[in-house]
Every structure is written in C-alpha cells, then in structure tokens.
Amino acid sequence: ISRLDKMGDMILSLPAIKTIKLTNPTIHICVLASQSNIKVLKGLNYIDKIIEVNTNSNLITLFKNILNLRKLNFDFYLNLSPTLLSYFYCFFSNSKNKATLIYLSRYKKSIFSKLFTRLFSKTFCRYVHIIDRYAKLKNNEEIHQTKMIFDLIKICNIPFDENTAIDISLPQKKISLIPLNKVLVTIHLSDKWINRFYTEENFLN
C-alpha cells in the first residue's frame, strides 16, 4: 500500500489498511510511507512492514528503490497517493495486480484533467478508480478520501469490513476533557493553514 504524501492522508488511509488485515489475517501488509507521514504508523500491529521512501531523493536513488521494490513481488500494489512519485512506483513495481486512485480536478470539468495519468494507469494497472470530484461536488455527493479508498478495495475484490473502528491514541488528560455524551470530531487541516508553532513535525507532541 503506497501512501507517499502528507500525514493527514496517511491517517485517512488507516481504516482501510486495518480492515484489510483484520478481515484477511494471513495477508502480509507492507506500507510505503513518506518521511512526512511515517511517524503516524508507529506501533500499529496491523502493518507487517514499513518502507520509508524519501520523496526528495535523486534519480539514481529512485531507480535503486524501484529495483529493490520489484524484488518483493507483491500480489497487490494499491496506490493511494495522487503524486507522480507514487504513480511511478506503482507502474514499475513487479506486482501481479496493480491498482490506483485518480482524483480529477475539483475546480473545473475538463477532459484533459490527469490525462496522462489516466492513460498510463490504464496501461500499467489492472484496477483503476477514477473519481470525478467536480461532478460529485456539483451533485452534492460524498468525496471523502477514506470512502474512495474503500471503493478501490471493493473494485479489487479484496474482502473487508467497512465498519472497522480506528483507534487513535490520545493523552488521557485530553480525552477526559470530552464529556461522555459528546462526539469527538477531528478536523483535517493542512499545515499551511496552521501557524508555525503547530506544524506536522510536532503533531505527536
């Protein structure tokens, strides 16, 4: 499972990763993580192997990483990141079944949106889930990222339970501030919307 982008995106992928493991306990799950999001994977027992990918590496390192990845011979490669690097890893992995998400523009309708990504994905991947976000927003349909990931898993015919609960460890003193009859809502913000004292780097603290 490839998630080579931000920390919030990895958090939104955890329900899918967890449910695949719980529903299919004999499956060996390997997660490709970026240096930005690997920190949230600490202590998760439903992930068997974590491979950190430096998203700023040079071409020589990139090709070395691809060669090492190909040796692992995955049965499935699920690309959940809309980044060029993540598509590249997916296309040139040695996986028997490659699957990817493609998010079209949410701002305008265009036949050229992600055109080359769509063409290459159709060539290299067995399963492609294209999400027309502009049309979905216009029709007031849900575009929650976790749901789109579940949709891709469904297309791949991988058994899963969509109701798997995700456990997020919070300090007890913070949990105690929330009345028992209230719902805890977490807001997913990019660090560019938060001031310099509250960046992703000190998220865990």
N, C-alpha and C positions, 0 to 999 in steps of 0.2 A: 504494500500500500504506500503510494508516494504522496507526500504532503510537503512540498518544498517551498513553503511560503511563510505566512505570518503565524504568530502564536494563537490568535483567535480562531484562525481557520483550522488549526490542529484540534483545538478544543471542540469545535463544531463537528469534527470527524470522529471523535472518541466514541459516541454512541454506536456508530456503525462498526467500528473496529471491535468494540466489546461484544456486540451481539453476534458477530461472525464467529468469534472464539467460543462464546457460551453455547451457541447453537451447534457448532461443529468443533467439539473439544480436541479432536485429533489433528485439526489443521494447525500448521506451523505458520504463525504470522510474523512477517518481517515488515517493519515500517522504515521508510526512508524519510528522514527529518532534516530540516534546515537547521543552521546554527541558531536561528531565531526562535524556533518552536520546540526544539528537542527538550528544553527544560521542563515542559509540562508532562513529559512521558515518564518521569521518574517514579519508580515504584508501582507501575501498572502491571499486574500479573497476567493480563490477557494479551500482552505483547511478548513474543518469544525472542525477537532480535531487533535491535535498533541500529540503523546505519546512518551516521551523521554525514550530510553532504554539504560541503562548503559552496554556497551559491555564488561566491565571488572567485572561484578557482579559475586558473588559466586553461587554455585549450589542451595542453599536454596532460594536466591532471584530470581534466574532464574525460578524455579518451581512456586514460588508465582506469578511471572509476567505471566507465562503461564496460571495459573488458572484464573487470572483477565482478561486476554485476551479472554479466552474461554467464559466468561460471556457476551461478547459483541455480540456474534452470528452474525458475518459478513455474508453477502450474498456472497461476493467475497473477497478472500485474494490474492493479487498479490505480489509475492516475486520477487523483482528486484535485490536483492543483492546475490552475489556468496559466501557468508560467511556461515560457519557451523551454527552459531547462527541464522541467518536469515532463513535458511532451517528448523532448529529446531522449530522456532516459527510458520513457515508456516505449517509444518506437523502436529503439535499438537494444532493448532488453531481449533476452533469449527465452522469454516466457511463451508457453504454449497458447495462452489466452490473454490477450491484451484488451483492456477496457479503459475508456476515458470519458470524462465530462467535458463538455464545451459550452461555455456561457456566452451567448450572443449579447450584443450591446443592449443595455437597459435604457439608453437615451434616445435611440432612433432606430427605425426599421430600415435595414439595408441588406441587400443580397450579398454584399461584399464583406459583411461582418464575419471575422475569423475565417475567411475563405480558404486560405492556405492551410490553416489548422484543420479545417473540416476535410479538405482533400487528402492531406497526409494521414489523418486519423482513419479515414475510410480505407486507405491503402494498407496501413500497418496494423490496425486494431480490428479485432473480431466484434467487439461491442462498443458502440458509440452512442452516448446520450447527449443530444443537443438541446439546450434549454434556451428558448426564445424569451428572454426576460422582458423585452419591450412589449411583446404581445401579452404575456402573463400579467404584467403590471397594468396594462390597458384594460384587461378583462378582470382586474382585481383578483387574480389568482395568486396562490402562495408561491414564493420563490425562496423559501428558507433553505439554506445550504445543506443542512442535515437531511432534509426530505429529498433533495436532489440526489444526495449520495445513496440514500436508501433505494431510490428509483433505479440507480445504476446497478446496485447489487441485485435487485429484482430482475433486471434485464439479463444479468449474468447467470441467473438461475442458482444463485448461492443461497441456501437456506438461512433465514434469520428471523429474529423476533423483534418487530418494530417497537415493542413496548419495553425494551431493556432499559433499566434505570441506570443513569450515570452517577457515580459517586465522586463528588468534588470535595477534597479535604479543605475545610476552613478552620481557622483557630476557634476554639470553643468560646472564647470571650466575645467573638464577633457573632457566632451563632446564637448566643444567649440574648443578644440584643433584639432578635426577631421573635415577636410573640408567636406562640404555638398555633394560633388560629390564622396566621397570616401566611401569604405565599412569598417565597424568596424569588425575586426577579433579578437576573444579572443582565447588564447592558454590555453589548459587544461593541467597543469603540476602538478605532484605530489610534495608535499612539500619537499620530499627528494632530489629533483633536484634544490631546491631554497636555498639560503643561510639562515642562522639563523635569519636574520633580517626580512625575508619575509615569515613567516610560515603561515599555515592556521589560526592560532589563531588570527592574526591581519589582516586577509583578509578584513574584513569590513572597518577597519580604512584606 
